[in-house]
Amino acid sequence: MRLMIVALSVAVSACSLTPDPVTPDLPVPRHYPTPTREDQARENAADLDWRFMFGDLRLQRIIELALTNNRDLRLAALNVEAVQAQYSIQRAARLPAVSATGGLNRQRLAADPKADPATAARTQTQHTLDIGISSFEIDLFGRARSLSEAAFARYLASEEGYLAAEITLVSAVADAYFAERLAQEQLDLATQTLTDWRHSLDLAHRLKAANQSSALDVAQAEGQVATAEADLEGRARMLARAGNALRLLVGAELPDDLPPAGGLDGKAVKTRLPPGLPSDLLVRRPDIRQAERNLIAANAHIGAARAAFFPRLSLTSSLGYASPGLSNLFDGTQRVWSFAPQISLPLFMGGQLEAELRLAEIRKSEAVAEYERVIQTAFREVADGLAGSATYDHQIEAQDRAVAAAEQRVALSTLRYRAGLEGRLEVLDAQRQLYAARQIRLDLKRDEIGNAISLYKALGGGSASAAE
């Protein structure tokens, strides 16, 4: 009979009211809008180790420092540990908590005036020792199991969140590093331009002294030099701020033994990346996997909310010894036990259980919407990155031709000015045009690198944990 009861309890406890998990269809097209070659559709840049993606040795060292010292990443790791502890607590609720208790009860009993006068007040002592189970819920309808499954899904979601934080950190450090490189090259260009314009100012002074030019030419050259000096200070400020932003991301001061920095024109970043298919994002991007885990957790909470409508069976039992004397506490005649099962059925809760079930269903709908939103955002980020990859090469090539034309104009204008065929204003305008064209080229190269970093991140690449 006992075996039948135990078997029935185990069979009933296997019941689950959690609905079957249903993953929504992919809410994006099957292919990206930018045409890609067949080999690019089969490959995926997320498989690239970030050390292979970023060839700059200085940047590699900085990323390693950031992965060790960044506070946001450290908080993400602590969050994983906290959620893991919460899952352990919830999982422990499915097992009986067994505790041992020892006690001593000593009390004075008053004399009974109606009894034998010889019966006086006395003191009574009781020693106890028992091992018992307190209020263990037998999971008849899977409530505890559903809560445990939800906690486990949240734990897995927190791990995916950590991987997403790693990817974000790697891309943010790379982006800040190249922002600093851009600021340095812009400062170098401003410095060289100021030097060239000071030479032009010196030439204007000498021509004025030789009565070959007017004071207007000198004033124009002086204004141009002053503008370059002001721009130089602005570029120096941008470089300092870019360095501060990089150090903040790293979380520590940069060591002095870092490899030398590369330029924006080098092979510091791979800018042509194979995107694969949109469906690859489901397994490549940690933020999508995190949203999927949260959806599973929300689905499990529905099962727990449904189980709350049904009876709950709890068990309290103990086995031990009780004796007035400590010397004979463990005699067989002093053995005591208790067995107290309890069943409870909600009759009237004022609509609380219905509201909790409705809330769980709403939370699941929110999780579905969030899952679809994350996928759509990922698709849009990849599509934007591919659009940039398809156009930056041609734009930079065209800007190179604009720089070459501006350089030729400066050379010809200077020759004509020295020959007295043109005024100073034409030379100044040519020099300003060349300076602006070179700055635009630097900006475009930086934008191309930033686009490649964003695409690499959008595809799910950059996780140090996955690379190891």
C-alpha positions as CSV (number, residue, x, y, z in Angstrom):
1,M,0.0,0.0,0.0
2,R,2.8,2.4,0.9
3,L,4.6,1.7,-2.4
4,M,1.4,2.5,-4.3
5,I,1.0,5.8,-2.5
6,V,4.6,6.7,-3.2
7,A,4.3,5.7,-6.9
8,L,1.0,7.7,-7.2
9,S,2.7,10.8,-5.6
10,V,5.6,10.6,-8.0
11,A,3.4,10.2,-11.0
12,V,1.2,13.1,-10.0
13,S,4.1,15.3,-9.2
14,A,5.3,14.8,-12.8
15,C,2.3,16.8,-14.0
16,S,3.1,20.2,-15.5
17,L,0.7,23.0,-16.4
18,T,3.4,25.0,-18.3
19,P,2.3,25.6,-21.9
20,D,4.5,24.2,-24.6
21,P,7.1,26.8,-25.6
22,V,6.5,28.3,-29.0
23,T,9.2,30.4,-30.7
24,P,7.8,33.1,-33.0
25,D,8.6,33.0,-36.7
26,L,11.5,35.1,-37.8
27,P,10.0,38.6,-38.2
28,V,12.5,39.7,-40.9
29,P,13.2,38.8,-44.6
30,R,15.1,35.7,-45.4
31,H,17.9,37.7,-47.0
32,Y,19.5,41.1,-46.4
33,P,18.6,43.9,-48.8
34,T,22.2,44.4,-49.9
35,P,23.2,41.7,-52.4
36,T,26.0,39.4,-51.2
37,R,28.0,36.8,-52.9
38,E,27.1,33.1,-52.3
39,D,30.3,32.5,-50.3
40,Q,29.5,35.4,-48.1
41,A,26.1,34.0,-47.4
42,R,27.6,30.7,-46.3
43,E,30.3,32.3,-44.1
44,N,29.8,34.5,-41.1
45,A,32.1,37.2,-39.7
46,A,31.0,36.3,-36.1
47,D,33.3,33.2,-36.4
48,L,36.3,35.6,-36.6
49,D,38.3,35.9,-33.4
50,W,38.5,39.6,-32.4
51,R,42.3,39.4,-32.6
52,F,42.0,38.4,-36.2
53,M,39.4,41.2,-36.8
54,F,41.6,43.9,-35.3
55,G,45.1,43.5,-36.6
56,D,46.5,46.5,-34.7
57,L,48.7,45.0,-31.9
58,R,48.3,48.1,-29.7
59,L,44.5,47.7,-29.9
60,Q,44.7,44.0,-29.1
61,R,46.6,44.8,-25.9
62,I,44.1,47.5,-24.9
63,I,41.2,45.2,-25.4
64,E,42.8,42.6,-23.2
65,L,43.2,45.2,-20.5
66,A,39.6,46.3,-20.8
67,L,38.3,42.7,-20.5
68,T,40.2,42.5,-17.3
69,N,39.5,45.9,-15.7
70,N,36.2,47.2,-17.1
71,R,33.7,47.8,-14.3
72,D,30.6,47.3,-16.5
73,L,31.8,43.8,-17.5
74,R,32.7,43.0,-13.9
75,L,29.1,44.0,-12.9
76,A,27.8,41.7,-15.6
77,A,29.8,38.8,-14.3
78,L,28.6,39.5,-10.8
79,N,25.0,39.5,-12.1
80,V,25.5,36.1,-13.6
81,E,26.7,34.8,-10.2
82,A,23.8,36.4,-8.4
83,V,21.2,34.8,-10.8
84,Q,23.0,31.5,-10.5
85,A,22.6,31.7,-6.7
86,Q,18.9,32.5,-7.2
87,Y,18.5,29.5,-9.3
88,S,20.2,27.3,-6.7
89,I,17.8,28.7,-4.1
90,Q,14.8,27.9,-6.3
91,R,16.0,24.5,-7.1
92,A,16.5,23.7,-3.5
93,A,12.8,24.3,-2.9
94,R,12.0,21.2,-4.8
95,L,13.9,19.0,-2.3
96,P,12.9,18.4,1.3
97,A,14.8,20.4,3.9
98,V,16.0,18.0,6.6
99,S,17.2,19.5,9.9
100,A,18.3,18.2,13.2
101,T,17.1,19.8,16.4
102,G,18.2,19.2,20.0
103,G,16.6,20.9,23.0
104,L,16.2,21.1,26.7
105,N,12.9,22.2,28.4
106,R,13.0,22.7,32.1
107,Q,9.9,24.1,33.9
108,R,8.4,24.3,37.4
109,L,4.9,22.9,37.9
110,A,2.7,24.4,40.7
111,A,1.2,22.2,43.3
112,D,-2.4,21.1,42.9
113,P,-4.4,22.2,46.1
114,K,-7.2,19.6,45.4
115,A,-4.7,16.7,45.1
116,D,-2.8,14.9,47.8
117,P,-1.3,17.5,50.2
118,A,1.9,15.5,49.9
119,T,2.1,16.5,46.2
120,A,4.2,19.6,46.3
121,A,5.4,21.9,43.5
122,R,8.1,20.2,41.4
123,T,10.4,20.9,38.5
124,Q,10.2,18.9,35.3
125,T,13.0,18.4,32.7
126,Q,12.7,17.2,29.1
127,H,15.6,16.4,26.7
128,T,14.8,16.1,23.0
129,L,16.6,15.2,19.9
130,D,14.9,14.8,16.5
131,I,15.5,14.9,12.7
132,G,12.6,16.2,10.7
133,I,11.2,17.7,7.5
134,S,9.3,21.0,7.8
135,S,6.6,22.0,5.4
136,F,7.9,20.2,2.3
137,E,5.6,20.9,-0.6
138,I,4.9,17.8,-2.7
139,D,4.8,19.2,-6.2
140,L,1.5,17.8,-7.3
141,F,1.0,20.1,-10.3
142,G,4.5,21.2,-11.1
143,R,4.4,24.7,-9.4
144,A,7.8,24.3,-7.9
145,R,9.3,22.8,-11.0
146,S,7.9,25.6,-13.2
147,L,9.5,28.2,-10.9
148,S,12.8,26.2,-11.0
149,E,12.7,26.1,-14.8
150,A,12.0,29.8,-14.9
151,A,15.0,30.5,-12.6
152,F,17.2,28.3,-14.7
153,A,16.2,30.1,-17.9
154,R,17.0,33.4,-16.2
155,Y,20.4,32.1,-15.3
156,L,21.1,31.1,-18.9
157,A,19.8,34.5,-20.0
158,S,22.2,36.2,-17.6
159,E,25.1,34.2,-19.1
160,E,24.0,35.4,-22.6
161,G,23.9,38.9,-21.2
162,Y,27.5,38.6,-20.1
163,L,28.5,37.5,-23.6
164,A,26.6,40.5,-25.0
165,A,28.4,42.8,-22.6
166,E,31.7,41.4,-23.7
167,I,30.9,42.0,-27.4
168,T,29.7,45.5,-26.6
169,L,32.9,46.2,-24.6
170,V,35.2,44.9,-27.4
171,S,33.5,47.0,-30.0
172,A,33.3,50.1,-27.8
173,V,37.0,49.9,-27.0
174,A,37.9,49.5,-30.7
175,D,35.6,52.4,-31.6
176,A,37.1,54.6,-28.9
177,Y,40.6,53.6,-30.0
178,F,40.1,54.6,-33.6
179,A,38.4,57.8,-32.5
180,E,41.6,58.6,-30.7
181,R,43.6,57.7,-33.8
182,L,41.4,60.0,-35.9
183,A,41.9,62.8,-33.4
184,Q,45.7,62.3,-33.5
185,E,45.8,62.3,-37.3
186,Q,43.6,65.3,-37.4
187,L,45.9,67.0,-35.0
188,D,48.9,66.1,-37.1
189,L,47.2,67.4,-40.2
190,A,46.3,70.6,-38.4
191,T,49.9,71.0,-37.2
192,Q,51.3,70.5,-40.7
193,T,48.8,72.8,-42.2
194,L,49.6,75.5,-39.7
195,T,53.3,75.1,-40.6
196,D,52.6,75.5,-44.3
197,W,50.4,78.5,-43.7
198,R,53.0,80.2,-41.6
199,H,55.4,79.8,-44.5
200,S,52.8,81.5,-46.7
201,L,52.6,84.3,-44.1
202,D,56.3,84.7,-44.1
203,L,56.3,84.8,-47.9
204,A,53.6,87.5,-47.8
205,H,55.7,89.6,-45.4
206,R,58.7,89.3,-47.7
207,L,56.7,90.2,-50.8
208,K,55.2,93.2,-48.9
209,A,58.7,94.3,-47.9
210,A,59.7,94.1,-51.6
211,N,56.7,96.2,-52.6
212,Q,55.4,93.2,-54.6
213,S,52.2,92.8,-52.6
214,S,49.8,94.8,-50.5
215,A,49.0,94.9,-46.8
216,L,45.7,93.2,-47.7
217,D,47.6,90.0,-48.7
218,V,49.5,90.1,-45.3
219,A,46.2,90.6,-43.4
220,Q,44.6,87.7,-45.2
221,A,47.5,85.4,-44.5
222,E,47.6,86.4,-40.9
223,G,43.8,85.7,-40.6
224,Q,44.4,82.3,-42.1
225,V,47.2,81.4,-39.7
226,A,45.1,82.6,-36.7
227,T,42.2,80.3,-37.9
228,A,44.7,77.4,-38.2
229,E,46.0,78.1,-34.6
230,A,42.4,78.1,-33.3
231,D,41.6,74.8,-35.1
232,L,44.8,73.3,-33.7
233,E,43.7,73.9,-30.2
234,G,40.3,72.4,-30.9
235,R,42.0,69.3,-32.3
236,A,44.2,69.0,-29.3
237,R,41.1,69.2,-27.1
238,M,39.4,66.4,-29.1
239,L,42.5,64.2,-28.8
240,A,42.5,64.6,-25.0
241,R,38.8,63.8,-24.7
242,A,39.2,60.8,-26.9
243,G,42.0,59.5,-24.7
244,N,39.9,60.0,-21.6
245,A,37.0,58.1,-23.1
246,L,39.4,55.2,-24.0
247,R,40.9,55.0,-20.5
248,L,37.4,55.0,-19.0
249,L,36.4,52.0,-21.0
250,V,39.7,50.2,-20.2
251,G,39.2,50.9,-16.5
252,A,42.9,51.4,-15.9
253,E,45.8,53.5,-17.0
254,L,47.5,52.4,-20.3
255,P,51.0,51.0,-19.7
256,D,54.0,52.6,-21.3
257,D,55.1,49.4,-23.1
258,L,52.2,49.2,-25.6
259,P,53.1,48.5,-29.2
260,P,53.2,51.6,-31.5
261,A,49.9,52.7,-32.9
262,G,48.9,52.2,-36.5
263,G,47.2,54.7,-38.7
264,L,43.7,54.8,-40.2
265,D,45.1,53.9,-43.6
266,G,46.7,50.6,-42.5
267,K,45.2,47.1,-42.3
268,A,44.0,47.7,-38.7
269,V,40.5,46.4,-39.3
270,K,38.9,44.1,-41.8
271,T,36.2,46.1,-43.5
272,R,34.8,43.4,-45.9
273,L,32.9,41.0,-43.7
274,P,30.7,38.0,-44.8
275,P,27.3,38.4,-43.1
276,G,25.7,34.9,-43.6
277,L,21.9,34.7,-43.5
278,P,19.5,36.6,-41.1
279,S,18.6,33.2,-39.5
280,D,22.3,33.0,-38.4
281,L,21.6,35.8,-36.0
282,L,19.5,33.6,-33.8
283,V,22.5,31.5,-32.8
284,R,25.2,34.2,-33.2
285,R,23.9,37.1,-31.2
286,P,23.9,36.7,-27.4
287,D,21.2,39.4,-27.0
288,I,18.8,37.4,-29.2
289,R,19.6,34.2,-27.2
290,Q,19.1,36.2,-24.0
291,A,15.6,37.3,-25.2
292,E,14.8,33.7,-26.1
293,R,15.8,32.5,-22.6
294,N,13.6,35.3,-21.0
295,L,10.7,34.1,-23.2
296,I,11.2,30.5,-21.8
297,A,11.2,31.9,-18.2
298,A,8.0,33.9,-18.8
299,N,6.4,30.7,-20.3
300,A,7.4,28.7,-17.2
301,H,5.8,31.4,-14.9
302,I,2.5,30.7,-16.6
303,G,2.7,27.1,-15.4
304,A,3.4,28.2,-11.9
305,A,0.5,30.6,-12.0
306,R,-1.9,27.9,-13.3
307,A,-0.7,25.4,-10.6
308,A,-1.7,27.9,-7.9
309,F,-5.4,27.2,-8.6
310,F,-5.0,23.6,-7.5
311,P,-4.5,21.9,-4.1
312,R,-1.1,22.2,-2.4
313,L,0.1,19.2,-0.3
314,S,2.8,19.8,2.2
315,L,4.4,17.4,4.7
316,T,5.9,18.0,8.1
317,S,7.4,15.0,9.9
318,S,10.0,14.2,12.5
319,L,11.7,11.3,14.2
320,G,13.7,11.4,17.4
321,Y,14.0,10.9,21.1
322,A,12.5,12.6,24.2
323,S,13.4,11.8,27.8
324,P,13.5,13.5,31.2
325,G,17.0,12.3,31.7
326,L,19.9,12.7,29.4
327,S,21.4,9.3,30.3
328,N,18.6,7.3,28.9
329,L,17.7,9.6,26.0
330,F,18.6,7.1,23.3
331,D,16.7,4.1,24.8
332,G,14.3,2.5,22.5
333,T,11.4,3.3,24.8
334,Q,12.1,7.0,24.5
335,R,11.7,7.1,20.7
336,V,9.1,9.6,19.3
337,W,7.8,10.5,15.9
338,S,5.3,12.7,14.1
339,F,3.7,12.7,10.7
340,A,1.6,15.7,9.7
341,P,0.6,16.0,6.0
342,Q,-1.5,19.0,5.1
343,I,-3.5,19.9,2.1
344,S,-4.8,23.4,1.2
345,L,-7.2,24.4,-1.6
346,P,-7.8,28.1,-2.4
347,L,-11.5,28.9,-2.2
348,F,-11.7,32.6,-2.2
349,M,-8.7,34.9,-3.0
350,G,-10.5,38.0,-4.2
351,G,-9.3,37.5,-7.8
352,Q,-5.6,37.3,-6.8
353,L,-4.9,34.1,-8.6
354,E,-6.7,35.1,-11.7
355,A,-4.7,38.4,-11.7
356,E,-1.4,36.6,-11.2
357,L,-2.2,34.2,-14.1
358,R,-3.2,37.2,-16.3
359,L,0.0,39.0,-15.3
360,A,2.1,35.9,-16.2
361,E,0.4,35.7,-19.6
362,I,1.1,39.4,-20.2
363,R,4.7,39.0,-19.3
364,K,5.0,36.2,-21.8
365,S,3.4,38.5,-24.5
366,E,5.9,41.1,-23.6
367,A,8.8,38.6,-23.8
368,V,7.5,37.6,-27.3
369,A,7.4,41.2,-28.4
370,E,10.9,41.8,-27.0
371,Y,12.3,38.8,-28.7
372,E,10.9,39.9,-32.1
373,R,12.1,43.5,-31.4
374,V,15.7,42.3,-30.7
375,I,15.7,40.3,-33.9
376,Q,14.4,43.2,-36.0
377,T,17.0,45.5,-34.5
378,A,19.7,43.0,-35.2
379,F,18.5,42.7,-38.8
380,R,18.5,46.5,-39.2
381,E,22.0,46.9,-37.7
382,V,23.4,44.3,-40.1
383,A,21.6,45.8,-43.1
384,D,23.0,49.2,-42.2
385,G,26.5,47.8,-41.9
386,L,26.3,46.0,-45.3
387,A,25.0,49.2,-46.9
388,G,28.1,51.0,-45.5
389,S,30.5,48.3,-46.7
390,A,29.1,48.5,-50.2
391,T,29.6,52.3,-50.5
392,Y,32.5,53.5,-48.4
393,D,35.2,52.1,-50.8
394,H,33.8,54.1,-53.7
395,Q,33.2,57.2,-51.6
396,I,36.8,57.2,-50.2
397,E,38.2,56.6,-53.7
398,A,36.2,59.6,-55.0
399,Q,37.5,61.7,-52.0
400,D,41.1,60.7,-52.8
401,R,40.6,62.2,-56.3
402,A,39.2,65.3,-54.7
403,V,42.3,65.6,-52.5
404,A,44.6,65.1,-55.5
405,A,42.8,67.8,-57.4
406,A,42.9,70.2,-54.4
407,E,46.7,69.6,-54.1
408,Q,47.2,70.4,-57.8
409,R,45.2,73.5,-57.4
410,V,47.3,74.7,-54.5
411,A,50.5,74.1,-56.4
412,L,49.3,75.9,-59.5
413,S,47.8,78.8,-57.5
414,T,51.0,79.3,-55.6
415,L,53.0,79.4,-58.8
416,R,50.7,81.9,-60.5
417,Y,50.7,84.0,-57.3
418,R,54.5,84.1,-57.2
419,A,54.5,85.0,-60.9
420,G,52.1,87.9,-60.2
421,L,49.3,86.4,-62.3
422,E,46.8,85.8,-59.4
423,G,46.0,87.5,-56.1
424,R,46.6,86.1,-52.7
425,L,42.9,85.3,-52.2
426,E,43.0,82.5,-54.8
427,V,45.9,80.9,-53.0
428,L,44.2,81.1,-49.6
429,D,41.0,79.6,-51.0
430,A,42.9,76.7,-52.6
431,Q,44.8,76.0,-49.3
432,R,41.5,76.0,-47.3
433,Q,39.9,73.7,-49.8
434,L,42.8,71.2,-49.6
435,Y,42.7,71.3,-45.8
436,A,39.0,70.6,-45.8
437,A,39.3,67.8,-48.4
438,R,42.0,66.1,-46.3
439,Q,39.9,66.3,-43.1
440,I,36.9,64.9,-45.0
441,R,39.1,61.9,-46.1
442,L,40.2,61.2,-42.6
443,D,36.5,61.4,-41.4
444,L,35.5,59.0,-44.1
445,K,38.2,56.5,-43.3
446,R,37.2,56.6,-39.6
447,D,33.6,56.1,-40.6
448,E,34.5,53.1,-42.7
449,I,36.3,51.6,-39.8
450,G,33.5,52.4,-37.4
451,N,31.0,50.8,-39.9
452,A,33.1,47.6,-39.9
453,I,33.2,47.5,-36.1
454,S,29.5,48.0,-35.9
455,L,28.8,45.3,-38.5
456,Y,31.1,42.9,-36.7
457,K,29.2,43.5,-33.4
458,A,25.8,43.3,-35.2
459,L,26.7,39.9,-36.5
460,G,27.5,38.6,-33.0
461,G,31.3,38.7,-33.2
462,G,33.7,39.9,-30.5
463,S,33.0,37.6,-27.6
464,A,36.3,36.8,-25.8
465,S,34.6,33.8,-24.0
466,A,33.5,32.3,-27.3
467,A,36.9,32.9,-28.9
468,E,38.6,31.0,-26.1
